[in-house]
Amino acid sequence: MLTFVQLRQHTETVIRGLEKKNIKQAEEKVQAILAADDQRKHFQKEADDLKAKINSLSKSVGQLMRQGETAEVEQLKTQILELKNLEKSLESDLKNATQHLNDLLLLLPNIPHHSVPAGTDADHNQVMRTAGHIPVLHALAKPHWELAKTYDIIDFELGVKLTGAGFPVYKGKGAILQRALITFFLQEAQLAGYTEIQPPILVNADSGFGTGQLPDKDGQMYFANADGYYLIPTAEVPITNIYRDVILQAAELPIKNCGYTPCFRREAGSYGKDVRGLNRLHQFDKVEIVQIAHPEKSYTILEDMVGHVSSLLDKLHLPYRILKLCGGDMSFASALTYDFEVYSAAQQRWLEVSSVSNFETFQTNRLKCRYKDQNGKTQLAHSLNGSALALPRIVAALLENNQTPEGITIPQILHALTGFKTIS
């Protein structure tokens, strides 16, 4: 959530930033929020002044009673009663004004970093770097959904039987490969200084609100009606919410956590060839890295996190590219996002496998995640996270890019974890 310091002191910057995110009527929305804040302040001042007057008259009642001024006491009591009725009305006005202000604030996304390119969709993202070599496959090469059936390692039809489309069943070496990748990603995160967290995979509404999924992504999250819990779309949600309503010391920053969880996304309206097989699922596995950082260091940390994800793809020998997302393709909460895409030689297309983002104070303002600076003043921290990595499209690219007429070769870095070198 944007802060009032941003809205009041940097109004023009906020408006231009919202426009870069293609928010319609950005100026009108910002001015409406400022007007709503003025209205809230007006009711707050009236309520405070009235409370002070009631307190003053109440003290006078005590003095007059000690002096035996009965008639004047009764007049003051009548006046105080009238003022208390007015106070209740003002409290109602203040509550409604505050709710209206919060409702307006929740509709505003984070503003993008100044380096974010303008644009409306993925066609306007900037390619920052390309790495690795795109393999040349043999003439009978297949996409991963056909390889999965050939080698009996992923069963999409069985997933439909058990649950529905988008819930595949991993079998045999497919399940082992999945587990090996999770272990590999967690081990690499540990070596990079991240503390592993095993969080719940259901969260309450406060957690969804804290990281910005609610109310923005309400319809895309699975909801357990009876208990009011949401299945997590990413481990970012529970891990970042560890620091909700927490005041840290500056010396504790940065805090580096990672975690493996299954993730759940409804992905309503997704269909067609671009979502076949593992390309888009309702349930998938992911290792997430999360940092709570000092504002002055968060963009250096963002680059470090990008370097960490790059190292994973380098070790898996997957060709990839890094994109800086344009304003129109960024998430609701992000200030700057780098996407990683691996190249699928069989599908002849790039597949997104990671997003690494700096949210600056947008999440921490919602979370009330703060730290005390060297002067003892409380400040909002910055939050960052990244997929390191999401498994489905990594598996798809590994199967497709490493296929040979004899079988599928497994990257050397995984041999000790899988216990096999090929799938055949």
N, C-alpha and C positions, 0 to 999 in steps of 0.2 A: 504494500500500500504506500502511495506517495505520502511524504511528510508535508506538514503545513509550512515548514521552512522552505521546501522546494516550491510549493504553490504560491506562497506569499512573496518570497524574495527572488525567485527565479521564474516568474509567471510566464514570460515570453519563451524561455528555454523549454518549459514544460509543454507549452502549446505547440512549439515547433517539433518537439520530440514525439508528441502524440500524432501530429500530422505525418511524421516519418513512419509511424506504425499504421498509417492509413485509417486513423480514427476520424470519423466524420463529425463535423461541427465541434472540433476540438476546443476552439476558443470559447464558444457558448457553454460547453460543459465545464470548463475550468471556471469561467465567470459565475456559473450557477453554483458551483461549490463554494467559491469565495463569498457569494451573497448568502448562502445557507450558513456559512460560518459566522458571518456578521450577525445574522438573525439569532443564532445560538448564543453568541456573546452578549447580544442585547438582552435576551431572556435571563442569561446567567447573571448579568449585572443587576437587573431588576430584582431577581431572587435574592442575591447577596445583600443588596441595599435593604430589602424588606426584612430579611432575617435580622440584620443589624438593628433596624428600627424596633422590631418585636423584642429583641434582647434588651434594648435600652428602656423600653416601656415596662418590661417585666421587672427590671431593677428599680424603676420608679415606684412600682406597686409595693415592693417590699419596704421602701423608705417611707411611703405614705402610710402604710399599715402600722409601722412602728410609731408614727406621729399621730395615729388615731384619725386620720382623714378618711373616714369611711365613704363618704359620698364621692370623693375624687377617685378613690380606689375602684369603686363600681364602674365609674365612667371609663377608667383606663382598661378595666377588664373587658368591657364591651368593645372598646376600640381594638384591643389585642385580638379578641375573637374574630372580629371582622377582617383584621389583617392576616390572621392565620388561614381563613377561608380563601383570601386572595392569594396567599402563599401556595396553597394546594393547587389552585388554578395555574399559577406561574410554573410550578413544578411539572405539571402536565404539559404545558407549552414547551418547557425546556426539554423534557424527555422526547417529545415529538420532533422538535427541531434537531436534537442530537441524532435521533434515528434517521431522519431525512438526510442529514449531512453524511452519516455513515453509508447510507444506501447509495448516495451519489459517488462517494469515494471508491466504493467497491467496484464500480463500473469502469474505473480508469486503470489501464495497464501501466506497467513500468515504462519509463521513457528510455529510449536507447542511448547508449554511449555515443559520443560525438563521432567516433570512427565508423559507426554502422552505416553501410550504404543505403541509399534510398531505393525503394522498389516495392512492388506489390505482391510478388510471389517468388517461388524458387528459381525462376528464370533470371532473377536479378541478383542472386547470391554471387559472391566473389570467390573464385578458386584461389586459395592462398598458396597451396603447395600440393604437388602430386609426387607419390613415391612408389617404388616397387615396379615390377615388370608384369605386364599383362600376358598371361600364358597363351600359347597357341595350342588349341585342343585338337585331338584326332577327329577324323571325319564322322565318327559315330557317337560323338559326345552328347550327353543328355543333361537336361536340367535336373536340379536336385530332387524334385518330386518323383521323377522317374528312377533316378539312382536309388532313392529311398526304398522304392518297391523292388527294384532289381536285387538289392542286397539285404532286404528285409530289416532295415534299421530304423525306419520311421513309418508309422501306420496312420495315415490321415483318415482313412475310412473307419478304422476302429475308434478313433477319437470322436468322429461324428456319432457313432453308435453309443458311446459312453456318455457323451455330453452334447456335442454339436460341432459345427464347423469352427475352425480356429483353435481346436484343443487337440493337438496331435499326441500320439503315443510313441515314445522313444523305446526301442527294443534292442537287446543285445549290444553290439558294438556301437550302435547309435546312442544308447543310454550311457554307455561307458565314456564315449567321446564327450557327451554333454557334461558329465561329472568331471572329467579331466579338465575341460576348459574352465569350469567354475573354480576348481582348485588352483589352476594355473593363474587365473586372474586375481584370486585372493592372495596367493603367495607373492605375486608381483606387487600388489598393493601393500602388503606387510613390509616387503623390502624397501618400499618407497616411504615408509614411516607412518602408514595408516593403521589405526587401531580397528580391528574387526568387531563389528556389531551384528548380533543376530536379533533383529527387531520383530515385533508382531507384524503380521501381514493384513490385519484388520485395524483400522484406526477410527477414532471418533471424528465428529464434524469439526471440532476445534483444530485438530491436526490438519485436516484437509484445507481449512481456512488459512492456517498459519503459513503454508507453503504456496498458497495461491491456486490450488486446484478447485477450491470452492469459493464462491459460487460459479466460477468461470467454466469448470469442466464437470459440473454436476451430472449432466446427462451422459457423460462418457465413462463414469465410474460405476462399478457394480455395488449395489447397496443391499445390506442385510436388514430388511425392514423391521423385523421383530426386535432387534437390538439397537438399531440406529447406527450401525458400523458400516464403514466403506472398505472394500477390498482395495489394497494399495495399487496404484498404477506404476509405482516405482519406489524403491527403498529410500529415495530422497525424502519422502513424506515422513515416515517415522523417525529416521535418523536425524533430520534437521530439527524436528520437533522435540528432540531430547533437550534442546536449549531454549524452548519456549518458557518465558517468564524467568529467565536466568540472567543474573548479572555476573559477568566474568571479570577477571583481572587482565589487564593488557598483556602481562607476562605469560598468560596462558595461551595466547594467540600465536600462530594459527592452531586450531584444533582440527585434526585430520582423522576422519572415520571412513570406513568402508563397510559394505555389507552385501551379502548375497540374499536375494529373495526371489520367489516367483512374483510376477507382476500381472495385473489384470486390467484389460482395457476393452470396453465394449466396441469401440471402433465402428459405431453405427454408420451405415451407408457405404461401407467398404466392400467392393466387389470388383471382379474383372481379372484380367491376366496379371496385372501388376501386384495382386495380392495372393497369387497362387502359392501353394506349399507353405514354406516358412516365411514368405515375404511379409505377411502381416497376420498376427495371431491375437486371440483374445487372452490367452495365457502364455507367458514366456518367462524364461529365466534371465536374470541380469545381475551383474555385480556393479554396484554404484560406489563412487567416491564422493565424499562431501567434506567441505571445509568451512569453518567459521573463522573469518580473517579480520585483521586490522584494515580499515578503509584505505590507508596509505599503501598497503602492500597487496591488495586483492588482485590487481591486474597483472602483477608479476606472478602471483600464485596461479592465476588463470593460465598463463603461458606454461607454467610448470605442469599443470594438469594436462594441457594439450600435449606436452612432451611425453607424459606418462602413457597416454592412450596411443600415441605414435609408436612408442617402444613396444607395446603389446602386438600391434599389427606388423611391425618389423620382424619380431621374433616368430610370428606365425607365417611370415613370407607372403602376406597378402598385399596386392596392389591397392593403394588407397589414395584418396585426395581429401584435403581439408578445405572446408568452405566457411567463409564468414557470412552469416545470414543477413539478408537485407531486412529493413524495418518491417515489411509486410509479411515476412516468413518467420518472424520470431515468436516465441511463446509470450503469453500474457505477462509473466513475471520477469522475464529476462531483460537485462541491460545490454548484454553482448553474448552471442552464442557462436561457437564453432561447431559445425557438423563434420563428422567423419563418414565417408562413404567408401566401401570396398567395391572392387570391380568383379562382377560375375561374368566370367568368360562364356559360360553356356547360355546365359540369358542376354549377354551383350548389353549390360546396363549397370549403372552404379546403384548400390544398395546402402541406405543409411544404417550405420551400426552404432553411432554414438553422437550425443550432443553434450558439449561442455560449456557451461554457462556461468556468468557472474550476474547475480541478482542485486548487487550492491545492497541498499537498505530496504528494498521492497518487501522481501520476506521477513527480515528481522524486525521491521516496524510492526508487522502483523503479529509476529511472535513475541514481541517485547524482549528480544535477545540483545542484551547490551553488555558493555564492558566499561570499566573505570579507567580513565586515562591517567597519565602521570600526575595530573593535578587533582585527581580524585573526582573529576567530573564524569558523569555517566553519559556514554555515547552509544549510538547504534552500531553494531558490528556489520560486516558484510558477509553474505553467504554465497557459496559456490557449490556446484555439483557437476558430475559427469558420468556417463555410462562408460564402464571400463571392465567389461563391455557387455552389450546386449547380445545374447547368444544366437537367436534364430538365423539372422542373416550372416553371421560369422560362420555358422555351421553350413549354411547354404553355399557360401563362397568357397569354404574349404572343400566340400564334397565336389563341387563343380570344377574348380580350378585345378584340383589335384587328381582328377580322374585319368586313368590310362585304360587301354584295352584289357589289361590284366586285373584292374581294380583301382581302388582309391588309396593314394599314399597319405600317411599322416605326418604332419610337420614334426621334425626331430625333437623340438622342445617339449612335445607331448608324449613321447615314447614311454618315458618312465611312469607317466601317470595313466596311460591307457593300457600298457602291457602288450600292445601290438603296434606294428608299423604300417599295416595295410588293412583295408576292408575289402574282402574279395569273396 
